[in-house]
Amino acid sequence: MREFEREARTPQRIGLVIRDARRDQGLTQAQLAKKAHVSRAWLISLETGNNERAELGLVLSTVRALDLTVHLAPAEPATAAEADALDFISKL
């Protein structure tokens, strides 16, 4: 597996990071949902950023199922281009 590190500041971005990690590992949504002990519908909602109030325990279970960890660090201010990109992504 290749090195996987992404920054996420919004529920939409967290969902995209999880989706990218799942795809990178060659897992289907059904496979990851089973491995993380969540429903496929819940996972779809998380990956699309439509689950802004997702239970932290379930998000962490999903992260662990992907053999990832969460690293918290002080945020650096987003550049104008990054802010525009985040706005664009959040509307997908």
HUHUBEL-V764654 format. One record per pair of residues at least 24 apart in sequence whose ideal C-beta (glycine too) atoms are under 10 Angstrom apart, sorted by the first residue. I is the first residue (numbers start at 1). GAP is how many residues later the second one is. If there is no record, write none. Layout:
BEGIN
i-><I;I>
gap-><GAP;GAP>
END
This chain:
BEGIN
i-><1;1;1;1;4;4;4;5;5;6;7;7;7;7;7;7;8;8;9;9;9;9;10;10;10;10;10;10;11;11;11;11;11;11;11;11;11;11;12;12;12;12;12;12;12;12;12;12;12;13;13;13;13;13;14;14;14;14;14;14;14;14;14;14;15;15;15;15;15;15;15;15;15;15;15;15;15;16;16;16;16;16;16;17;17;17;17;18;18;18;18;18;18;18;18;18;19;19;19;19;19;19;20;20;21;21;21;21;21;21;22;22;22;22;23;24;25;25;25;25;27;27;31;32;32;32;33;33;34;35;35;35;35;35;36;36;36;36;36;36;36;37;37;37;38;38;48;49;49;49;49>
gap-><24;25;65;66;62;63;64;63;66;62;64;66;68;69;71;75;62;78;66;69;73;77;39;42;76;77;79;80;35;37;38;39;40;41;42;43;48;79;35;36;37;38;40;74;75;77;78;79;80;36;72;73;76;77;32;33;35;37;38;40;45;48;49;56;28;29;30;31;32;33;34;35;36;37;39;44;74;31;32;33;73;74;76;30;46;49;51;25;28;29;41;44;45;47;48;50;24;25;27;28;29;30;27;46;41;42;44;45;46;47;25;40;43;44;24;42;40;41;42;43;38;39;34;30;33;34;29;32;31;26;27;29;30;31;24;25;26;27;28;29;30;24;25;28;24;27;44;40;41;42;43>
END
